[in-house]
Amino acid sequence: MANRNDFRERVDARYEQLSGAHRRIAEYILANANRAAFMTAARVGRAVGVSESTVVRFAAALGYPGYRHLQRALQEGVRAQLTAAERLELTEADEDAPEGVLERVLRTDMDNIRATLQDLQPEAFRRALDIIERATRVFVVGQRSAAAVSYYLSFYLSYLRPHVIPLDDASIMFERLVDLGGSDAVVAVSFPRYSRLTYDVLKLARDRGAARVAITDSVVSPMARIADVSLTAHTPMVSFADSLVAPLSVANALITALALRRRTETQRTLEILERIWEQNSIYLLDE
């Protein structure tokens, strides 16, 4: 995958052919790489004194399919280093207009879905599905904001197969893994800044010979490097809060695909659950 060195190499190779405006953009980004990695084309243009379209043409001049691809090249290795305060500082104000924030957040989430669909390899998805289906037990771990995705995944996987164990209590996490073995699987969910506890669980799984699936943001993330298979979901933020739309979609795809593979068993389980839910008035019904 492209990275910041790739950007510098492209600039060096094409610098003599760049226009004056494009050179100013290149120099600004190289001098402010951590900040520029999360700036829109319009914001970079304002900082340099050129138009948004000039910034987009600059990305094309370097050989990127679009400005978003240039951004992703810069973001490799940067996001894990940013504090929450630094993330908020990089957020565009839009004069604090709520409708501007709403549009930007939703458009960013749509971009994350598109980028995830483009980059996630079908073979990796199939391998992850096979691991989850065939393991004796499936442990699911995700800490901090990633806990939302891991909870969602483990909640629905428990409908589809037995022995799904959410590792949701950090105080007894390793006690639950005391007999983890080669027939088990661990699904780890983590995004920048990566949770050390999630990484340690995945490392233990590797040492015990358990199968390992990572849902993370990059094939070079710490989780991906020690997983058997990685499902990459894009999570670039427009604020200090992570965007979990694409990771949740990946989790939803795993759930749906497994339900279709185990259609008969799933149908039987859901019919039993429906009777239990009705007997215990779990849901509000029309009066």
VEXSE-60211 format. One record per residue (C-alpha): x negated, y, z negated. Coordinates in pm, 1 decimal. Each point is the difference from the previous one (the first is absolute). Layout:
REM residues N
- x/y/z
- X/Y/Z;
...
***
This chain:
REM residues 287
- x/y/z
- 0.0/0.0/0.0;
- -116.7/353.5/69.6;
- -160.0/189.5/-287.5;
- -161.0/332.3/-81.8;
- -330.5/-105.7/156.7;
- 190.3/-72.6/319.8;
- 130.3/357.6/0.6;
- -348.1/145.8/-47.9;
- -141.2/-223.0/273.4;
- 271.5/111.9/241.7;
- -69.4/364.6/-77.1;
- -375.0/-46.0/43.9;
- 45.8/-181.1/331.9;
- 239.2/261.1/144.8;
- -108.6/321.2/-170.0;
- -159.0/158.5/306.4;
- 319.5/-55.5/199.9;
- 232.0/146.5/-264.7;
- 148.9/345.9/42.2;
- -77.0/271.2/-252.0;
- 332.7/-52.2/-177.6;
- -52.1/-375.8/-14.8;
- -349.4/48.8/-143.8;
- 141.4/218.9/-276.0;
- 254.8/-269.7/-83.1;
- -271.1/-267.1/-8.5;
- -221.1/210.6/-224.6;
- 287.1/76.6/-236.5;
- 98.5/-366.3/-32.4;
- -359.6/-115.9/-52.2;
- -48.7/261.9/-271.5;
- 335.1/-78.3/-169.1;
- 49.9/-368.1/76.6;
- 176.8/-97.2/-323.6;
- 248.7/284.1/33.5;
- 41.7/-12.7/378.2;
- 81.6/-371.9/-8.6;
- 343.2/84.0/-142.7;
- 71.2/325.1/183.4;
- 248.0/15.6/284.9;
- -111.9/125.4/339.3;
- 185.7/324.0/-68.3;
- -179.6/51.7/-328.9;
- -341.6/-71.4/150.6;
- 84.6/246.8/273.7;
- 88.0/270.1/-252.4;
- -324.1/-61.9/-189.7;
- -210.1/30.5/316.9;
- 203.8/269.6/171.0;
- 129.9/-202.2/294.8;
- 337.5/-141.3/100.7;
- 137.2/-338.5/-102.3;
- -6.9/-111.7/364.7;
- -372.0/83.5/16.2;
- -63.1/-233.9/-293.4;
- 199.6/-274.8/170.6;
- -201.5/50.0/320.2;
- -319.1/-15.2/-208.0;
- 96.9/-349.4/-121.3;
- 57.3/-105.5/360.6;
- -334.8/149.5/102.1;
- -168.5/-231.8/-251.4;
- 177.4/-300.3/148.9;
- 268.2/-51.9/-264.5;
- 350.4/-93.7/124.4;
- 142.5/274.8/-221.8;
- -70.7/222.5/-297.3;
- 143.0/-262.6/-236.4;
- -272.3/-242.6/108.9;
- -267.3/260.7/-71.7;
- 153.6/50.7/-344.2;
- -8.3/-370.2/-74.3;
- -366.2/-12.8/101.3;
- -78.5/272.4/-252.7;
- 215.7/-152.9/-272.1;
- -193.3/-327.8/-15.0;
- -186.7/4.6/-328.0;
- 138.4/339.2/-109.2;
- 337.3/-77.9/-156.4;
- -141.9/-225.9/-268.3;
- -212.5/289.2/-127.1;
- 269.1/267.0/-34.1;
- 150.6/78.4/-338.4;
- 372.1/67.0/-35.7;
- -75.2/370.9/-45.0;
- -204.3/7.0/321.4;
- 282.4/-172.2/186.3;
- 246.8/262.6/-117.1;
- -239.7/278.2/99.3;
- -4.3/-135.6/356.2;
- 378.9/4.5/23.3;
- 131.6/260.6/241.0;
- 223.8/251.4/-168.5;
- 235.5/89.0/288.4;
- 74.9/305.7/-213.4;
- 141.2/-254.4/-247.4;
- 310.5/-34.0/217.4;
- 172.6/-327.0/-102.8;
- 120.9/-69.3/353.8;
- -357.8/27.3/127.7;
- -120.8/-245.9/-261.5;
- 286.2/-238.6/79.9;
- -75.5/-0.7/371.7;
- -374.5/-44.0/-47.8;
- 38.8/-287.0/-245.7;
- 249.3/-186.0/217.8;
- -209.0/50.6/313.2;
- -309.7/-123.2/-181.2;
- 186.4/-310.3/-113.4;
- 117.2/-65.2/356.9;
- -358.6/38.6/121.9;
- -114.4/-247.1/-265.6;
- 255.4/-255.9/116.9;
- -105.2/42.7/364.1;
- -370.1/-27.1/-82.7;
- 61.0/-310.6/-212.1;
- 198.2/-166.4/278.6;
- -277.0/80.3/246.4;
- -290.3/-120.3/-215.7;
- 135.7/-296.7/-196.8;
- -103.9/-318.8/177.0;
- 277.5/-260.5/52.0;
- -245.2/-282.9/-71.3;
- -87.0/154.2/-337.8;
- 370.7/26.2/-80.4;
- 55.2/-366.7/88.9;
- -295.4/-108.1/-213.9;
- 129.3/198.4/-297.0;
- 344.1/-152.8/42.3;
- -147.6/-351.5/13.6;
- -195.7/61.0/-320.2;
- 305.8/130.1/-185.6;
- 219.3/-286.6/119.5;
- -242.2/-285.2/-68.2;
- -155.5/97.7/-334.0;
- 104.2/-187.2/-312.8;
- 32.6/330.2/-185.4;
- -11.0/357.7/126.5;
- -130.3/269.5/-233.5;
- 77.7/357.6/104.2;
- -201.1/290.8/-139.3;
- 8.0/375.0/55.1;
- -88.4/269.1/-248.8;
- 97.9/363.5/-38.9;
- 193.7/132.5/302.5;
- -57.4/-328.3/186.4;
- 204.2/-172.0/-273.0;
- 314.7/116.8/180.3;
- -93.1/-207.3/305.5;
- -113.5/-303.8/-199.5;
- 321.6/2.2/-206.4;
- 214.6/20.9/314.1;
- -191.8/-283.8/163.4;
- 4.6/-233.3/-301.0;
- 368.0/75.3/-71.1;
- 112.9/-123.2/341.9;
- -258.0/-275.9/39.6;
- 148.1/-157.5/-314.6;
- 325.6/-47.4/196.0;
- -183.0/-183.7/275.8;
- -236.5/-240.3/-172.7;
- -77.3/-128.1/-351.3;
- -291.0/103.5/-219.7;
- -38.3/365.0/95.3;
- -176.1/168.6/-290.3;
- -23.1/379.3/-22.5;
- -313.6/117.3/-180.5;
- 171.8/305.2/-142.0;
- -140.6/10.2/-353.1;
- -361.9/111.4/-0.9;
- -48.1/-105.9/-362.2;
- 50.9/-371.5/79.2;
- -83.2/-7.6/369.8;
- -303.2/-227.0/-26.4;
- 172.0/-230.5/-248.3;
- 262.7/-67.2/268.5;
- -280.9/-94.7/235.7;
- -174.7/-239.2/-237.2;
- 77.0/-306.8/215.2;
- -15.4/172.1/339.7;
- -128.4/-249.8/254.7;
- -55.3/-86.4/361.9;
- 364.1/-80.9/74.4;
- 116.7/344.6/-114.7;
- 10.9/336.2/175.5;
- -40.8/359.0/-114.0;
- 158.8/290.8/185.7;
- -170.1/326.1/-97.1;
- 138.2/343.7/84.7;
- -233.5/297.1/-31.2;
- -67.3/336.7/162.3;
- -239.1/288.6/-69.6;
- -104.6/61.1/-264.4;
- -23.2/-378.1/-34.1;
- 88.2/-163.9/-330.8;
- -295.1/-172.1/-165.6;
- 234.5/-243.2/-175.4;
- 158.0/-109.1/329.5;
- -346.3/-46.1/148.2;
- -110.8/-209.8/-299.0;
- 305.2/-225.1/38.9;
- -77.0/-51.5/367.6;
- -364.2/-70.6/-80.7;
- 104.2/-261.2/-257.7;
- 223.5/-161.3/263.9;
- -296.2/-18.9/234.8;
- -217.2/-157.9/-267.4;
- 272.4/-257.0/-77.4;
- 53.8/-87.9/367.0;
- 355.9/137.3/15.0;
- 130.9/141.0/327.9;
- 0.2/379.5/10.4;
- 222.4/245.8/187.8;
- -62.9/373.8/-22.1;
- 249.3/270.3/89.8;
- -221.2/303.6/24.9;
- -80.7/300.6/215.9;
- -308.1/-113.0/191.5;
- -188.9/-309.8/108.5;
- -304.0/144.1/-178.1;
- 172.6/70.0/-332.7;
- -140.0/-177.3/-308.5;
- 303.0/-231.8/-3.3;
- -32.6/-90.6/366.7;
- -364.6/-93.0/-40.5;
- 79.0/-283.2/-242.6;
- 338.3/-110.9/138.2;
- 60.7/-289.3/238.1;
- 238.4/216.3/199.8;
- 82.2/369.3/-14.5;
- 318.4/174.3/107.0;
- -87.1/364.2/56.9;
- 269.2/259.6/-57.7;
- -60.7/368.5/54.9;
- 52.7/224.9/-300.9;
- -141.3/348.1/79.9;
- 152.6/248.5/-236.0;
- 129.7/352.9/37.5;
- -38.2/51.7/-372.9;
- -152.5/-169.3/-303.3;
- 264.7/-273.8/17.4;
- -70.8/-304.6/214.3;
- 230.9/-76.0/289.9;
- 129.0/-353.5/-58.2;
- 244.8/-15.4/291.2;
- -223.8/-207.8/228.0;
- -116.6/-239.7/-276.9;
- 361.9/-58.7/-100.5;
- 85.6/-72.9/363.0;
- -280.4/-255.4/16.3;
- 129.5/-160.7/-320.3;
- 352.0/0.2/144.2;
- -128.2/-168.8/316.5;
- -164.1/-275.9/-206.7;
- 322.0/-52.4/-193.6;
- 215.7/-9.6/313.0;
- -235.0/-232.7/189.2;
- -20.7/-242.2/-292.0;
- 378.3/3.5/-42.4;
- 39.9/-94.5/365.8;
- -255.3/-279.8/-31.1;
- 183.6/-134.5/-304.5;
- 349.9/82.4/116.7;
- 176.5/-307.9/-144.2;
- -166.9/23.2/-341.4;
- 53.7/376.4/-13.1;
- 367.0/-31.9/89.9;
- 51.0/-256.7/-274.7;
- -178.0/216.1/-258.0;
- 195.8/311.2/92.6;
- 332.7/-182.3/-25.4;
- -89.9/-117.7/-351.4;
- -112.5/349.6/-96.2;
- 318.1/155.4/132.9;
- 206.1/-220.8/-231.3;
- -223.2/91.9/-295.3;
- 20.0/371.6/81.1;
- 377.3/-17.9/27.1;
- 39.0/-194.3/-325.6;
- -212.8/252.2/-185.4;
- 141.5/313.0/165.7;
- -344.5/106.8/117.3;
- 132.8/240.2/262.2;
- 274.6/257.9/0.1;
- 301.1/-119.4/195.2;
- 282.4/200.4/151.2;
- 272.8/28.1/-258.6;
***
